[in-house]
Amino acid sequence: MKKTLLGTLVIAGLGLATSAQAVPPPSPEAMWRLIQRQQKQIEALQRQLQAAEEKLEAAGEMLDELAGSTAPTPTGGREGLGEAHTPFEHGQAGRTHLGGYGELHYNHLEGDGGAGDRKEVDFHRAVLFLGHEFSDRLRFFSEIEYEHADTESHGAVELEQAYIEVDLSERLGARGGLFLVPVGFLNEVHEPPRFYGVERNPVETHILPTTWWVGGAMLTGEIAPGLRFDAALHEGMKTSAADAYRVRKGRQKTSQAVAKDPAFTGRLRWQAARGLELTAFWQYQGDVTQSSDPSAGSANLLGATGVYTSGPFTLKALYARWDLDGSGPAALGADVQYGGYLEPSWKVNDQVGLFARYNAWDNRAGSDTGAAARSGKSQWNAGINWWIHPDVVLKADLEFQDNDDGRDRNGFNLGIGYQF
């Protein structure tokens, strides 16, 4: 098409030149009229060329769609237009998103007071995100985690997120499916480049059982500028009175989860001032054993976080407490469990950050006699994060434990983490 139009323009130009040799030169007025006619002809030819290009592009898109709709199905056959079931056929460019994160750890900790050494290399986790935007208001998120690089001995493959999110209005949204419980700092945001230290802090492991996901429904929204809320109804814990002090074991992970006694979680987030954000969260469950153990009953979790940032300096603080009802948890001292940490950090520049963190927790704080009276634990960490890229970080930290039972581990940790 372009060659034909170019030829037309050339022939028209030659004709004008020949005419100019056969007749006397036109007057200025005639020349101006001739120029105007030629300009109109050129503009018309340009419109034709643009229309032809648009038709050609549309035809190419139709051919691409036709080729995709008749692609082989997983069984090797072909189906009619609109009925193909090839992988990702519904994913549109720019609307289906892939991401992930991972981290490799080296721990060099020497035991004391009866504690064993911990000297190991572990690819702790590799995670893949897959999301899709159905529209500007409706979207899907998912997360699949591979733990410890081996599913035959220590590792596992787990679905940690898979939910639909919809914007009900400018200030109100809803989620349904499998999602992360809105508590603490790390449970929802735990990509390695986004926190200090090689290992996740022990308080958000033993008191808040990060990573903690549930199946249910949640509302999120803005009450006023700077004040947001989350409210979720979801599956609860399932444990026994004998295991009540091991909160982490109570997660059901939405795998045929018993739902006799669901749980409710609520959180308020307040941007209190410039650089200062405060949160408070609460969870209630009517029976932490799913009505399977009469010696245990309800469970309440209360907690708060605060983060203050001023230039390169950041200070984080977290506190959380469980109160479990029943004679069974009380007999173990597990009726009260709490923990907290304080973490100051300093960004030397865009690539290097320094931190220190003091952690203290107790999963049997309700007793002052016997072995439960020596259940308090504390740990110091201090180290460095080096971001060789905004999404790739090298980490090193020192670790010192001082536990009431005398079983301590001291040493250092090294790690590498990424996200994309």
N, C-alpha and C positions, 0 to 999 in steps of 0.2 A: 504494500500500500504506500509506504513512504517513498519507494523508488518511483512509482507511477506519478505521485504528486510532484516530485522533484523534476521529472521529465517534463511535465506540463509547464512548470515554471520556466524551465530552460527554453522550451519552444516558444513560450509567450515572449520571453526576452529577446530571442532572435527575431521574431516577427516585428517587434517594436523597433529593433535596430535597422532592419531592412526598410521598414516604412520611413524611418528617419532619413535614409539615403535617397528615397524616391521623391520626396516632397520637400519644399522649402521649410526651413526651421519655423516652428509655430511661434505664435506670440506668447509673451509671459502669461497672459490670462489663459490661453489654451493649454500651455504647459502645466499650469496649476490644476486645471480640471483633469488633465491626463494623470497627474500624480495622485489626485484624490481617487480616481477610478481604480488605479493600480492598488492603492492602499486597501480599498474595499475588497478587491479580488484576493489580495493576500490574506486579509482577515477571514474571508470565507473559507479559503483553503486551510487555514489553521484550525478553524472549527471542525471541518471535515476530518482532518488528521487526528484531532483530540477524540472525536466520536469513534473513529476507527480503532484507536488504541484502547478505549474503554470497552468496546465490544470484544476485542481480542483478549483483554484481561478477564472479562466475564466468562468467555469461552474456556479459558485455561482453568479457572476455578471450578467450572462444571466438570471438566475432565478429571481434575483432582478428586472431587467428591465421588464421581463415578468409579474411579479406580479404587478408592478407599472402601466404598460400599460393597464392592464385589471381591474384596480380598479374602483369602482362604480363612475359614473358621478354624478353631482349635482342633476340630475333627477332620479337617482337610477338605470339607465340602464347600459349596458356595450357596449364599442365600440371596434373596431378592433385595432391592433397594429398601432401606429403612428397617431391615430385619437382621443385619449383620451383627455378629457378636464377637468381633475381634477385640483384643485387649486395648483399653483406653480409647475406644472409638468415640466416646462422648467428650473426651478431654479436648478443650479448645486452647489454642496457643495463648499463653498469658493468663489462663484461668485455672489450669491444673498445676500445682506447685509441688516440687520435691525438695526435701531438705534433710538435715540430720545432724548428729553430733557423736563424738566418741572420745574415750580417754584410756590411756595406758599408764599404769602405776608401777613404781618400784618402791617397796616398803623395806626399810632396814631398821627394825625395832628389836631391842634386846630386852628380854623379860627379867623381872626381879621379883623376889618374894613368892616364888612358885609359879609365876606367869611364864609361859613359853616364849621363845623368840618368834618373831615374825619377819622373815626375810624371803621375799617373793616378788616375782614379776607377774602382773595380771593385766590383761586387756579387759578392764572392768566392764565396759559396756560399749556397744555400737548401736546407734539408734537411727531409724529412718522415719522421716515425716512425709506424709502424703496428704495434700489438701486440694480441694476444688471449690471454685466459686460458681454456684449455679446461677446466681444473679447478684445484683448489688446488695441484696438484703439476705440472701440465703447461701450458706457455705458449709463445707465439711472439713474436719480436721482428724488426723489419725497419727498414731505413733506406735511403732513396733520396736521392741528392744531385744537385743541379743546380749546376754550377760556372760561374762567370764569365758567367752570364746569357745565353749564346749558344753553341749547339752547332755553329755553322757555321765559327767562326774559332778561338776560344781555349777555349771551354767544352766540357762533357761532361755526360752523364747517367749516373750510376753507381749500382749496387746495392752498398752498403757493409756491410750486415748483413742476414741472413735466416736465422735459426736457431731450432731447437726446443730448449727447455730443460726438463729434468725434475728434480724433487727425488727422488733415490734414497733418501735418509734425511734426518734432521734436520741432519746434518753433511756430506752428500755430494750433489753435483749433477752433471749432465752436460749438455753442449751438442753439437748436431750441425747442421752446415750451414755458413753463411758468417758468420764472426765476426771481431772485432778482436783482433789479437795482443796478449797481456798483457805489454806492455813499457812502461817509462817512465811519465810523468804524463799526457800529452795524448792518447795513442793511443786510450784508452778513454773519457776524459772531456775533450771539446774544445768544449763549448758556450761561446760567447763570454762570457756573464756569469760563467763559472767560472774564468777565467784572466786574468792581467794582460797588458797590451800589445795593440796593435792586431793585429799579425801574430803567428802562432805562432812560438815561438823557433826559431832556425836549427839548433840541435843536434838537436831533435826534428823536423827536416825533412830534413837532409842525412846524419846518422848513423843515427838512428832514423827511418825513412821514413814518418812520420805524414802522412796516415792510412794505415794498413797493415792490410789485411784479407785473410783466407785462407779456403779451404774445408777442412773437416776435422771433428775431434771433440775435445772437451776435457772434462776432469774438473775440478771445483772443490770445495774442501772445507775443513774446519777440522780441523787436527791436534790442537790444544789451544786453550784459551781465549787469544785474542789472537794465534794463529799460524795462518795460512791458506795454502793452496797452490793453484796452477793448473798443469795439465799437459795439453799439447795436441799432437796429431799432425796435420799439415796439409801442404798444398802448399808447396813451397819456392820460392826465388828461381830465376830463369832469366836469366842474363846471359852475357857473353863475357869473356875475359881483357882485351880492349881496353876494355870498359866497366865493369870491376870497380870502378873508383874512383867510379862513379856508382851507389851502392847503390840509390837510389830507383828507377832504371830497371829494376831486377830484379824488381819486384813483378809478379806475373802476374794479380792481381785476379780470380782464379777465373773467367777467361774462356777456356775450352778450355785450362786450365793443364796444361802438361806435368808428369806426376807420376812420372817415372822415379826421381827422388831427392827424397823427401819430407823435411820438416824436423820437428824436435821443439823445443817451447818449454816451459820450466818457470819458475815464479816462486814465491818465498816472500814473504809479507807478515807482518811482525811488529809488533804494537803494543807496542813496547819499554817505554814508560812513558806516563804521562798526557801527552798532547799530542805524543808522539813516535812516528812510524811509519817503519819501515825496510823496504825491499824489495830483493831480489836476483833477477835474471833471467838466463837462459841459453838460447841457441838453437844448435842444431847441424844442419847439413845436409851430407850426404856429398859432393855435387858441386853447386856453385853454378851450373854451366852446364847442368844436367840431362844430363850425359854427352855434351855436344856439342862440348867444347873440351878436348883432352887437356893443354893447358898450364895449366889451372886445376883446382882440386880442392875440398876441403872448406872449409866456412866455420863459424866459431865467433863468436857474439856474446855478450859478457859485459857486465853492467851493474848499477847499483845506484841507488836513490833514497833520499832522506831528507827528511822534512818535520817541522818542529818548530813548534808553535803555543803561545804563551803570551799570553793576553788578546788585545789588538789586533795583536800582532806575530807574523809567520810567516816562517820561513826555509826555503826549498826548495833542494835540491841534487840534481844528476843527473850521472852519468858512464856512458858506454857505449863499448865498443871492439869492433871487428871484427878478426879474424885470418883471412886467406884463404890457402889453400895453393896452391902451383903457381908455375911460373916466369913465367907470363903476368902475374898480378897483381904479382909481385915486381918485374918489369921496369918497371912504372909507379909503383912505390912504394905501390900499393894493397893490398899484403898486410897492412898495418897501417893502420887508420882509427879515430880516436877523437875524442871531444868531451865537453864538460861545461859546466854553467852553475851559477851561484849567484844566488839571487833572494831578497833580503829585501823584505818588504812591511809596511805599517802601515795598519790600518783606523782612520781618523780618527773615523768614526762608522758607522752602518749604511749610509750612502749613499756615502761617499767613502773611497777607498783609494789609497795612494801606493806606488810600487814602484821598484826599480832591479834591473837584471840584467846580469851579465857572462857572455858566451858565448864559448867558444873551441872550434874544431874543425879537423880536418885529414883530408881523404879520401885523402891520399897521404903519410901520416906514415912510411911504410917506406923512404923514399929521402932521401938527403942530398946528391944531386947533380942538376944540371940544373934544369928548370922545376919538377919535383916537390919540390925543396928549398925552393921559395917558395910552397908550397900552404897554409900555415897561415893561418887566418882568425880574427878576433876581432871582437866587436861589443858595444857598450854600449847599453843602453836604460834610460830612466827616464821615468816618467810618472804618469798619474792615471787611475783608473776612477771614474766617477760613475754609480751605480745609481739611475736615476730611478724604478725599480720593481725589486723583487728579480729579475725576469726580463728587464729591459731595461737596457742599459748603454751609456753614452757613454765613449769612450776617447780619450786623447791621449798621445803619447810622443815623446821625442827619440831619435834613432838616430845612433850614431857607429861607423863601421867603421875598423879598422886592420889591413889584410891584408898578408901578407908580399910579395905581388906588387905592392904599391903601388896597386892599383886599388880605391879606396874610394868609399863613398857616405855622405854625411852629410845630415841634415835632420830632418824630423818626419813623423809619421803621425797621422791622425785616423780614428775609426771609430765605428760604431754596431752593436750586436748585440742579439739577442733569443733567447729560448727559451720554449717553452710546452708 
